[in-house]
Amino acid sequence: MDRILKGVMKYRKCHRDGMVKQFKQVKDNPEPKAVFFTCMDSRMIPTRFTETNVGDMFVVRNAGNIVPHSQHFIDELTMCEPAALELGCVVNDIRHIIVCGHSDCKAMNLLYALRDEEFASQVNRRISPLRAWLCAHASSSLAKFQQLEITGFREPLLFQAETPLRKFVAYIDPDNKFAIEDKLSQINTLQQMQNIASYGFLKRRLETHDLHVHALWFDIYTGDIYYFSRASKCFVEINEMR
C-alpha cells in the first residue's frame, strides 16, 4: 500500500494539474472512440500500449477479458459487461468495441486446466469463484479449442461475426509461435466477438455496419500487439509495415 500512496503523492505533485485540464475538456466535449474489454492482469496497461488519453476509451477489465453471452442475461443477475456495452454503445453512441487478450493469461491457464472433469467439478466450482466464472462463461472458448486440438492445430475455426449470417474463419497461431495456453487465449478473444454480437440492443447497429467489433492480442514477452485480420484469417502483428 505504501507504493500506491507514494504514487498518489507523485501524481498530485507532477500530473494532477495537467489531468484536471483534460478532465475539463472531456466534460465539455466527450468523444470516446471505443469500448475496450481486456484482462485484469496487472501487466496489461491498455492506455499505455494504445497511447490513449483521458476520455478516449471506456475500459472494462475482468479475469480473462470475457464478455458473457446474452443467454446469461437475467434482470436480477445481470453482469457489468453488458451494462458497459449499453453505456458505451447505446448511451454514448460509441462505434468501436475492442476485445484484447494476452499471452500468459492466468485465467486462460486455469481454463486450460479445467479440461480435467474433477478439477472442473461442481464441488470445486463452489469453492472457487474463478473456476465458476470460467466454467459458466468461457466453456464455449474451451469447446472451440478442443475442436482445434482434434485437428492437430492445423485446421481453421469458424466464428459467427456481427450477425448469425455473417461468419469468419480463423487460423490460430499458424506459425506455431505460442504456447498451447496462448492459442486458447487467442480463441477466447475471438469468441468474445461472437458473444458481443448476441445482444439484441446492438443488433441494428451491427447489421448496418454502424458498430464494429475488433480483436487485439498482446504478447507480454515481446510487447508486440496483434490485430485479428478477417482478410488474412489470423492475428497479424501491428507494425509500421501494415
C-alpha positions in Angstrom: 0.0 0.0 0.0 2.9 2.3 0.6 3.9 2.2 -3.0 0.3 3.1 -4.0 0.2 6.1 -1.6 3.6 7.3 -2.8 2.3 7.1 -6.3 -0.7 9.3 -5.4 1.6 11.9 -3.9 3.7 11.9 -7.0 0.6 12.3 -9.1 -0.5 15.3 -7.0 2.8 16.9 -7.4 3.6 16.1 -11.1 0.5 15.2 -13.0 -2.7 16.4 -11.3 -2.9 19.9 -12.9 -2.5 18.5 -16.4 -5.1 15.8 -15.9 -7.6 18.3 -14.4 -7.3 20.3 -17.7 -8.0 17.1 -19.7 -11.0 16.3 -17.4 -12.5 19.7 -18.1 -12.0 19.3 -21.9 -13.7 15.9 -21.8 -16.6 17.2 -19.7 -17.3 19.9 -22.3 -16.8 17.7 -25.4 -16.7 14.0 -24.6 -15.9 11.9 -27.6 -14.9 8.4 -26.5 -13.9 6.3 -29.5 -14.1 2.7 -28.2 -15.3 0.3 -25.5 -12.2 -1.7 -24.6 -12.5 -5.1 -22.9 -9.3 -6.6 -21.5 -8.0 -8.7 -18.7 -7.4 -7.5 -15.2 -3.8 -8.8 -15.3 -1.5 -6.2 -13.8 0.8 -6.4 -16.8 -1.9 -5.1 -19.1 -1.9 -1.3 -19.3 -4.1 -0.6 -22.4 -3.9 3.2 -22.2 -0.2 2.9 -22.4 0.2 0.5 -25.3 -2.6 2.2 -27.3 -1.3 5.7 -26.5 -4.8 6.8 -25.5 -5.7 9.7 -23.1 -8.4 10.8 -20.8 -11.8 10.4 -22.4 -10.6 8.3 -25.4 -11.9 4.8 -24.3 -14.2 3.1 -21.8 -12.1 0.3 -20.4 -13.7 -2.8 -18.8 -11.5 -5.4 -17.1 -12.1 -8.8 -15.7 -10.5 -12.2 -15.4 -9.9 -13.4 -18.9 -11.3 -10.4 -20.9 -14.7 -12.3 -21.1 -18.0 -10.8 -22.3 -20.7 -13.3 -21.2 -23.1 -14.4 -23.9 -26.6 -12.8 -23.8 -28.1 -16.2 -22.8 -26.8 -15.5 -19.3 -28.5 -12.1 -19.1 -31.2 -12.2 -16.4 -32.6 -9.0 -15.0 -31.8 -9.6 -11.3 -28.5 -11.3 -12.0 -27.0 -9.2 -14.8 -23.3 -8.6 -15.0 -21.3 -5.4 -15.6 -20.1 -6.3 -19.2 -23.5 -6.0 -21.0 -24.1 -2.9 -18.9 -20.8 -1.5 -20.2 -21.8 -2.3 -23.7 -25.1 -0.4 -23.3 -23.4 2.6 -21.6 -20.8 2.8 -24.3 -22.6 1.9 -27.5 -26.2 3.0 -26.8 -25.9 5.9 -24.3 -22.7 7.3 -25.7 -23.0 6.1 -29.3 -19.5 4.6 -29.5 -18.9 2.9 -32.8 -16.0 0.5 -31.9 -15.8 -2.4 -29.5 -12.3 -3.9 -28.9 -11.6 -7.2 -27.1 -7.9 -7.6 -26.1 -6.4 -10.8 -24.8 -2.8 -11.5 -24.0 -0.2 -14.2 -23.6 0.5 -16.0 -20.3 -3.1 -15.2 -19.1 -3.6 -16.8 -15.7 -7.3 -17.1 -16.3 -6.7 -18.9 -19.6 -4.1 -21.1 -18.0 -6.8 -22.1 -15.5 -9.3 -22.6 -18.2 -7.0 -25.0 -20.0 -6.7 -27.0 -16.7 -10.5 -27.1 -16.5 -10.5 -29.8 -19.2 -10.0 -32.1 -16.3 -13.5 -33.1 -15.2 -12.6 -33.5 -11.5 -10.8 -30.1 -11.4 -13.9 -28.6 -13.0 -16.4 -30.4 -10.8 -19.3 -28.7 -9.2 -17.7 -29.2 -5.7 -14.6 -27.4 -6.9 -16.6 -24.6 -8.6 -18.4 -23.9 -5.4 -15.2 -23.1 -3.6 -13.6 -21.2 -6.4 -15.4 -18.1 -7.9 -12.8 -18.0 -10.7 -13.4 -21.6 -11.7 -17.2 -21.0 -11.6 -16.8 -17.8 -13.7 -14.7 -19.6 -16.4 -17.0 -22.7 -16.4 -20.0 -20.5 -16.9 -18.7 -18.0 -19.4 -15.6 -19.5 -21.1 -16.8 -23.1 -21.8 -17.5 -22.1 -25.4 -13.9 -21.0 -25.9 -12.7 -24.3 -24.5 -15.0 -26.2 -26.8 -13.6 -24.3 -29.8 -10.1 -25.1 -28.6 -10.9 -28.8 -28.4 -12.1 -28.6 -32.0 -8.7 -27.2 -33.0 -6.8 -29.7 -30.9 -8.6 -32.7 -32.6 -7.2 -31.4 -36.0 -3.7 -31.1 -34.7 -4.0 -27.3 -34.6 -3.9 -27.2 -38.4 -7.5 -26.5 -39.5 -9.3 -23.2 -39.2 -12.1 -22.4 -36.8 -15.4 -20.8 -37.8 -16.8 -17.9 -35.7 -20.1 -16.0 -36.0 -19.5 -12.3 -36.8 -21.9 -9.4 -36.4 -25.0 -11.4 -37.3 -25.8 -15.2 -37.5 -25.5 -15.0 -41.3 -22.0 -13.4 -41.2 -19.2 -15.7 -40.2 -15.4 -15.5 -40.3 -12.6 -18.1 -40.5 -9.7 -18.0 -38.1 -6.4 -19.9 -38.3 -4.9 -19.9 -34.7 -1.2 -19.4 -34.5 -0.4 -20.8 -37.9 3.3 -20.3 -37.4 3.2 -22.2 -34.1 4.9 -19.4 -32.2 3.0 -19.5 -29.0 2.3 -21.8 -26.1 -0.7 -24.0 -26.1 -2.5 -21.9 -23.5 -1.8 -18.8 -25.6 -3.6 -20.5 -28.5 -6.6 -20.9 -26.2 -6.2 -17.2 -25.2 -6.5 -16.2 -28.9 -9.5 -18.4 -29.4 -11.1 -16.9 -26.3 -10.5 -13.4 -27.6 -12.3 -14.2 -30.8 -15.2 -15.9 -29.0 -16.0 -12.7 -27.2 -16.7 -11.0 -30.5 -19.3 -13.7 -31.1 -20.7 -13.2 -27.6 -20.9 -9.4 -28.0 -23.0 -9.9 -31.2 -25.6 -11.9 -29.2 -27.0 -8.8 -27.5 -30.3 -7.6 -29.1 -29.7 -3.9 -28.2 -26.7 -3.9 -30.5 -28.3 -5.8 -33.4 -29.4 -3.0 -35.6 -26.1 -1.1 -35.4 -24.2 -4.3 -36.1 -26.4 -5.2 -39.1 -26.0 -1.7 -40.6 -22.2 -1.6 -40.0 -22.6 1.3 -37.7 -20.9 -0.6 -34.9 -17.7 -2.6 -35.3 -16.1 -5.3 -33.2 -12.4 -5.9 -33.2 -9.9 -8.3 -31.5 -6.4 -7.5 -30.3 -3.9 -9.7 -28.7 -0.9 -8.6 -26.6 2.3 -10.6 -26.2 3.6 -9.6 -22.8 7.0 -11.2 -23.5 7.9 -9.1 -26.6 5.5 -6.1 -26.3 4.1 -6.9 -29.7 0.4 -6.3 -30.4 -1.6 -8.4 -32.9 -4.8 -7.4 -34.7 -7.2 -10.1 -36.0 -7.5 -9.6 -39.7 -10.5 -11.2 -41.4 -8.8 -10.8 -44.7 -5.7 -12.7 -43.5 -7.8 -15.0 -41.3 -5.4 -14.8 -38.4 -3.9 -12.4 -35.9 -1.3 -10.2 -37.6 1.4 -8.1 -35.9 0.7 -4.4 -35.9 3.8 -2.6 -37.2 4.9 0.2 -39.5 4.7 -2.1 -42.5 1.0 -2.8 -42.1 
